[in-house]
Amino acid sequence: MNITQTTQAGTLESNDILVTLKPNPEGTIEIHLQSVVLKQFGKQIKAIILSTLQNHGITSCLCECEDKGALDHVIIARVESAIQRQL
């Protein structure tokens, strides 16, 4: 499934993440991450986002995320919420 419209979930509050999904004309999944813990957990956060998108059948989107120290389950919930708003 491709993302066809822009959707968002989350906030910029402490311990949360703002996830924005947009259509990607390239036809791939691209993840752009800004995080206060990028050096320590950037790879893990991107892997969680990618696996969540793939588990929901997303094959093409531009995912822009601004993380403020969210835990793994919060990241998954925000990505899933953004996907559901697409439907």
C-alpha positions, 0 to 999 in steps of 0.5 A, spaced: 500 500 500 502 506 498 501 513 502 496 517 498 495 523 503 499 527 508 497 524 515 500 526 522 500 523 529 503 525 536 506 531 539 512 535 540 511 534 548 517 530 552 517 523 551 513 523 545 514 523 537 511 527 531 510 522 525 508 525 519 507 520 513 507 523 506 506 520 499 513 518 496 514 519 488 520 515 489 516 509 490 520 507 496 520 508 504 524 514 506 525 515 513 527 522 516 528 522 523 530 528 528 531 526 535 534 528 542 537 521 542 539 520 535 546 518 536 544 513 542 538 510 539 537 513 532 538 506 528 533 502 533 528 508 532 528 507 524 528 500 525 522 500 529 518 505 524 520 501 518 518 494 521 511 498 523 510 500 516 512 494 513 507 490 518 501 494 515 503 493 508 506 500 507 511 500 501 511 507 499 511 513 503 516 519 506 516 518 513 518 524 517 519 524 525 521 528 530 522 525 536 523 527 543 525 521 547 519 516 546 519 509 548 518 504 543 511 502 544 509 510 543 513 510 537 509 504 534 502 507 536 504 513 533 506 510 526 500 506 527 495 512 528 498 515 522 497 509 518 490 509 520 488 516 519 490 515 511 485 509 511 
